[in-house]
Amino acid sequence: MCYVGGQPDYHCQVPEGQSVDDVIPKNDKGGLLKCQMYLGDGTNQTKPCVNWTYSGDIGNTIVSQVVGLHGLLLSVSLSLCR
């Protein structure tokens, strides 16, 4: 398998039942901010992201594989700690 060094497009993970437009602020070019999301209290205040959603448009990348590996290792370590 071949991996490219590019970075896939990404933004904060949107909580289930909510829309991207209600959760993720837009930058001055109309694109989604990468690392900020609204607090959810009806104001325009933001907070840093905790989880992200990555686009798969450019195939397997080093970034997407490391993120996937991190999730796998976390789930394995959590299951071993129970």
Secondary structure, 3 states (H helix, E strand, C coil): CCCECCCCCEEECCCCCCCHHHHCCECCCCCECCCEEECCCCCCCEEECCCEEECCCCCCEHHHHHHHHHHHHHHHHHHHCC
